[in-house]
């Protein structure tokens, strides 16, 4: 909440006419490029995925009934392998940059609740099916200002953030072609929507713009208790000036300059 308040205050200050005038004056100055080494975002990108999974058995190990009607679906126990404290499973590679993509593996559990008619009890019952799925994903990234310029090319960090994760569809279907014939004849087809933001960062040589001369004319130092006069920068290069003690001075033709 504090970050939101700070951002709002910065935007409010930036809209101030005096600040805008100072900024315009600064932009009109000549700049030099001073190389510095800083932590830089080198590449970033987002990507959405729809993964379709099939559940063939209930939690009790029975085949999915032919009349199963999904009533709810959730995704839980989500993890990005190799990120934070999440361990890498055997045979799984951690997040890495390959070409123009950041590759990583995710693991999650899908649970589906469904209604079906139980001929044993001769009543409508509720069942549940679940399974854990693993997917390797690739998020395309675009380099920012030439990417990373590193003294040590291996010194990069990858940041992967989940933007969206939800089960958006669950429906009963006949066993899809490609599954072994010994699988149950019906399955619940589940569509999981996942969206990720991926970023690569590292210490890089950055061009820091610096003014050839002072960008902003600094005001005279003010001692505690002194009042700073209200002032705005004049837009006129030449002018006639008069005071209440010199009325009519600027009524002369031509008006005298100060």
KAHU-V278184 format. One record per residue. N is the residue number from 0. SS is DSSP state (alpha for helix, beta for strand, coil for the rest). PSI is psi in whole degrees, -180 to 180 (* if undefined). D_CENTER is the distance of its C-alpha to the mean C-alpha in Angstrom with 1 decimal. Layout:
BEGIN
N|SS|PSI|D_CENTER / N|SS|PSI|D_CENTER
END
This chain:
BEGIN
0|coil|-38|17.6 / 1|alpha|-37|18.9 / 2|alpha|-38|15.7 / 3|alpha|-44|15.6 / 4|alpha|-42|19.3 / 5|alpha|-43|19.0 / 6|alpha|-40|16.5 / 7|alpha|-40|19.0 / 8|alpha|-40|21.9 / 9|alpha|-43|20.5 / 10|alpha|-39|20.1 / 11|alpha|-43|23.6 / 12|alpha|-39|25.1 / 13|alpha|-29|23.7 / 14|coil|-9|25.5 / 15|coil|132|28.8 / 16|alpha|-37|31.3 / 17|alpha|-41|32.5 / 18|alpha|-41|29.1 / 19|alpha|-40|28.6 / 20|alpha|-43|32.1 / 21|alpha|-39|31.4 / 22|alpha|-43|28.2 / 23|alpha|-40|30.2 / 24|alpha|-38|33.0 / 25|alpha|-41|30.7 / 26|alpha|-24|29.2 / 27|coil|-9|32.7 / 28|coil|164|33.6 / 29|coil|143|33.8 / 30|beta|150|31.2 / 31|beta|154|31.6 / 32|beta|116|29.0 / 33|beta|111|29.1 / 34|beta|131|27.6 / 35|beta|158|25.8 / 36|beta|120|24.0 / 37|beta|163|20.6 / 38|beta|125|17.5 / 39|beta|144|15.3 / 40|beta|115|12.1 / 41|beta|-32|14.2 / 42|beta|149|12.2 / 43|beta|162|8.9 / 44|beta|165|8.5 / 45|beta|154|7.9 / 46|beta|139|11.1 / 47|beta|144|12.9 / 48|beta|144|16.1 / 49|beta|111|19.3 / 50|beta|132|21.6 / 51|beta|124|25.2 / 52|beta|161|27.2 / 53|beta|132|30.8 / 54|beta|118|32.6 / 55|coil|-19|36.3 / 56|beta|154|37.6 / 57|coil|175|37.5 / 58|coil|-26|36.9 / 59|coil|1|40.7 / 60|coil|8|40.9 / 61|coil|154|42.5 / 62|beta|150|41.6 / 63|coil|126|39.4 / 64|coil|150|42.0 / 65|coil|-26|42.5 / 66|coil|18|42.1 / 67|coil|134|38.9 / 68|beta|106|36.8 / 69|beta|135|33.2 / 70|beta|-14|32.5 / 71|beta|152|29.2 / 72|beta|132|26.5 / 73|beta|156|23.9 / 74|beta|131|21.6 / 75|beta|178|21.8 / 76|beta|42|22.0 / 77|beta|141|18.7 / 78|beta|146|18.1 / 79|beta|115|16.6 / 80|coil|130|19.7 / 81|coil|4|20.0 / 82|coil|130|16.9 / 83|coil|-132|18.1 / 84|coil|3|21.5 / 85|coil|120|21.3 / 86|coil|160|24.3 / 87|coil|130|24.6 / 88|coil|161|27.1 / 89|coil|130|30.0 / 90|coil|1|29.4 / 91|coil|132|25.6 / 92|coil|149|23.8 / 93|coil|175|20.9 / 94|coil|140|17.5 / 95|beta|156|18.5 / 96|beta|124|18.0 / 97|beta|109|20.5 / 98|coil|-125|21.0 / 99|coil|23|18.0 / 100|beta|155|16.2 / 101|beta|121|14.8 / 102|beta|142|17.1 / 103|beta|165|17.0 / 104|beta|135|19.0 / 105|beta|151|18.3 / 106|beta|139|21.1 / 107|beta|162|21.6 / 108|beta|137|24.6 / 109|beta|130|25.4 / 110|beta|134|28.0 / 111|beta|128|29.9 / 112|beta|140|32.7 / 113|beta|154|35.4 / 114|beta|148|38.8 / 115|beta|158|41.9 / 116|beta|122|45.6 / 117|beta|111|47.4 / 118|coil|-21|51.0 / 119|coil|-46|52.1 / 120|coil|-8|51.4 / 121|coil|44|51.8 / 122|beta|166|48.8 / 123|beta|126|45.1 / 124|beta|168|43.0 / 125|beta|128|39.3 / 126|beta|173|38.1 / 127|beta|140|34.9 / 128|beta|145|33.5 / 129|beta|160|30.7 / 130|beta|158|29.6 / 131|beta|133|27.0 / 132|beta|152|25.1 / 133|beta|131|23.5 / 134|beta|137|21.5 / 135|beta|131|20.4 / 136|beta|156|17.4 / 137|beta|121|16.3 / 138|beta|116|12.9 / 139|beta|139|14.0 / 140|coil|150|12.5 / 141|beta|136|13.8 / 142|beta|143|15.2 / 143|coil|120|14.6 / 144|coil|49|18.0 / 145|coil|3|19.9 / 146|coil|-153|17.8 / 147|coil|137|19.2 / 148|coil|98|22.8 / 149|coil|147|23.8 / 150|coil|-34|27.2 / 151|coil|100|26.4 / 152|coil|-25|24.5 / 153|coil|-9|23.8 / 154|coil|68|22.1 / 155|beta|155|18.4 / 156|beta|144|15.8 / 157|beta|133|13.3 / 158|beta|126|10.2 / 159|beta|123|9.4 / 160|beta|134|7.5 / 161|beta|124|9.0 / 162|beta|-43|7.6 / 163|beta|142|11.3 / 164|beta|116|14.7 / 165|beta|153|18.0 / 166|beta|116|21.5 / 167|beta|-8|22.1 / 168|beta|141|25.7 / 169|beta|126|28.7 / 170|beta|148|32.1 / 171|beta|135|35.4 / 172|beta|154|36.4 / 173|beta|157|39.3 / 174|coil|120|38.7 / 175|coil|149|36.9 / 176|coil|138|38.8 / 177|coil|-24|37.9 / 178|coil|148|38.2 / 179|coil|149|41.5 / 180|coil|-17|44.3 / 181|coil|-1|44.8 / 182|coil|155|41.5 / 183|coil|152|42.0 / 184|coil|-17|42.5 / 185|beta|154|39.6 / 186|beta|159|36.0 / 187|beta|119|33.0 / 188|beta|124|30.4 / 189|beta|134|26.9 / 190|beta|121|23.7 / 191|beta|125|20.5 / 192|beta|129|17.2 / 193|beta|136|14.2 / 194|beta|136|10.7 / 195|beta|150|8.4 / 196|beta|129|5.6 / 197|beta|143|8.0 / 198|beta|141|8.8 / 199|beta|132|12.4 / 200|beta|161|13.8 / 201|beta|165|17.4 / 202|beta|124|20.2 / 203|beta|159|21.0 / 204|beta|120|23.6 / 205|beta|143|22.2 / 206|beta|112|24.3 / 207|beta|113|24.5 / 208|beta|129|26.3 / 209|beta|146|29.4 / 210|beta|142|32.1 / 211|coil|-42|35.6 / 212|coil|179|37.0 / 213|coil|131|35.7 / 214|coil|-39|32.9 / 215|coil|132|33.8 / 216|coil|112|37.3 / 217|coil|141|37.2 / 218|coil|162|39.4 / 219|coil|145|42.5 / 220|coil|140|42.0 / 221|coil|126|42.7 / 222|coil|154|44.8 / 223|coil|131|44.1 / 224|coil|-15|45.6 / 225|coil|151|45.8 / 226|coil|128|44.6 / 227|coil|125|42.4 / 228|coil|150|43.7 / 229|coil|125|41.6 / 230|coil|147|41.2 / 231|coil|149|39.5 / 232|coil|133|39.9 / 233|coil|141|42.7 / 234|coil|-3|42.1 / 235|coil|136|45.7 / 236|coil|-31|47.3 / 237|coil|149|50.8 / 238|coil|161|52.2 / 239|coil|136|55.3 / 240|coil|133|55.1 / 241|coil|160|57.4 / 242|coil|175|57.7 / 243|alpha|-19|59.5 / 244|alpha|-10|62.3 / 245|alpha|55|62.6 / 246|coil|142|62.5 / 247|coil|-3|63.2 / 248|alpha|-41|62.2 / 249|alpha|7|59.7 / 250|alpha|-4|62.2 / 251|coil|159|64.1 / 252|coil|114|64.1 / 253|coil|157|62.4 / 254|coil|135|60.3 / 255|coil|150|60.5 / 256|coil|157|57.6 / 257|coil|*|56.9
END
